[in-house]
């Protein structure tokens, strides 16, 4: 009988201790914004392609720039995808992460098109990136660094 009372007390203690450890929206936002801020800083250390020169030279410079930026965006998306998501917010966060994955695909396509000298492919990929809703979904959820106009995936 004594072990039943002791195990009941232990179970109650574990339950109470676990209550304070639930993963909240604020937890997710804090971790996600740190990831986005790191990616923002990394991408801003990479010099953007200089304006000027002919179209071929501009595309070559864009392709070179994207070779350095795209891995940062891929890593950011991967790290965000690994975060635990609060159960109540899963649907919106899944939409956000899907939009991020789509943006990564567009960054890759933009880099391929630029490397191939495909002006219309570059224009299509840029349009697709501009039409993406990752930034709006991030802002809607309350993410600051991920939802700002200067975010890596805009």
C-alpha positions in Angstrom: 0.0 0.0 0.0 2.9 2.3 0.8 4.4 1.9 -2.6 1.0 2.9 -4.2 1.0 6.1 -2.3 4.7 6.8 -3.1 4.2 6.0 -6.8 1.1 8.2 -6.9 3.1 11.1 -5.3 5.9 10.5 -7.8 3.5 10.5 -10.8 1.9 13.7 -9.5 5.3 15.4 -9.1 6.3 14.4 -12.7 3.0 15.7 -14.0 3.4 19.0 -12.3 7.0 19.3 -13.4 5.9 18.6 -17.0 3.3 21.3 -17.0 5.9 24.0 -17.0 7.8 22.5 -19.9 5.2 22.7 -22.6 6.5 24.2 -25.8 4.8 27.6 -26.5 4.3 29.9 -29.4 6.8 32.3 -27.7 9.4 29.5 -27.5 9.0 28.8 -31.2 9.1 32.5 -32.1 12.3 33.0 -30.0 14.1 30.1 -31.6 12.9 30.8 -35.2 13.8 34.5 -35.0 17.3 33.6 -33.8 17.7 31.3 -36.8 16.4 34.0 -39.2 18.6 36.7 -37.7 21.7 34.5 -38.1 20.8 33.8 -41.8 20.1 37.5 -42.3 23.6 38.4 -40.9 25.3 35.7 -43.0 23.6 36.8 -46.3 24.5 40.4 -45.6 28.2 39.6 -45.4 28.0 38.4 -49.1 28.4 41.3 -51.5 25.5 41.5 -53.9 26.3 41.5 -57.6 27.4 44.9 -58.9 25.2 46.7 -61.4 26.5 47.5 -64.8 28.1 45.5 -67.5 26.3 43.5 -70.1 23.4 41.1 -69.5 25.7 38.1 -69.7 28.1 39.7 -67.1 25.2 40.5 -64.8 23.8 37.0 -65.0 27.2 35.5 -64.2 27.5 37.8 -61.2 24.0 36.8 -60.1 24.8 33.1 -60.4 28.0 33.6 -58.4 26.1 35.5 -55.7 23.4 32.9 -55.5 25.9 30.1 -55.2 26.9 31.7 -51.8 23.4 32.8 -50.7 21.3 29.8 -51.5 23.1 27.4 -49.1 22.4 29.9 -46.3 18.7 30.0 -47.2 18.7 26.2 -47.4 20.2 25.9 -44.0 17.8 28.4 -42.5 14.9 26.5 -43.9 16.3 23.2 -42.7 16.9 24.6 -39.2 13.4 26.1 -39.0 11.9 22.8 -40.2 13.6 21.0 -37.3 12.0 23.2 -34.6 9.2 21.7 -32.6 5.9 23.3 -33.5 3.2 24.1 -30.9 0.3 21.8 -31.6 -2.3 24.7 -31.7 -0.3 26.5 -34.4 0.8 23.5 -36.6 -1.4 24.3 -39.6 -0.1 27.8 -40.1 3.5 26.8 -39.4 3.3 24.0 -41.9 2.0 26.5 -44.5 4.9 28.8 -43.6 7.5 26.0 -43.9 6.0 24.8 -47.2 6.3 28.4 -48.5 10.0 28.4 -47.3 10.7 25.2 -49.2 9.1 26.6 -52.3 11.3 29.7 -52.0 14.4 27.6 -51.7 13.4 25.8 -54.9 13.0 29.2 -56.6 16.4 30.3 -55.3 17.9 27.1 -56.9 16.0 27.7 -60.1 17.1 31.3 -60.2 20.7 30.2 -59.7 20.4 27.6 -62.5 18.8 30.1 -64.9 21.4 32.8 -64.2 24.3 30.3 -64.6 22.7 29.2 -68.0 22.3 32.8 -69.1 18.5 32.2 -69.3 17.1 35.7 -69.0 13.4 34.6 -69.1 14.1 31.8 -66.6 15.6 34.4 -64.2 12.6 36.6 -64.7 10.2 33.7 -64.0 12.1 32.6 -60.9 12.3 36.2 -59.6 8.5 36.5 -60.1 7.8 33.3 -58.3 10.0 34.4 -55.4 8.2 37.8 -55.2 4.8 36.0 -55.3 5.7 33.7 -52.4 4.0 34.2 -49.1 6.6 33.0 -46.6 7.3 36.5 -45.3 3.6 37.3 -44.9 3.0 34.0 -43.1 5.9 34.6 -40.8 4.7 38.0 -40.0 1.1 36.7 -39.5 2.5 34.2 -36.9 4.4 36.9 -35.1 7.9 36.1 -36.3 9.9 39.4 -36.3 13.2 38.5 -38.0 11.6 36.0 -40.3 8.8 38.3 -41.3 10.6 41.6 -41.8 11.0 43.1 -45.2 14.7 42.4 -45.0 14.3 38.7 -44.3 16.3 36.3 -46.4 13.2 34.7 -47.9 11.1 37.7 -49.0 
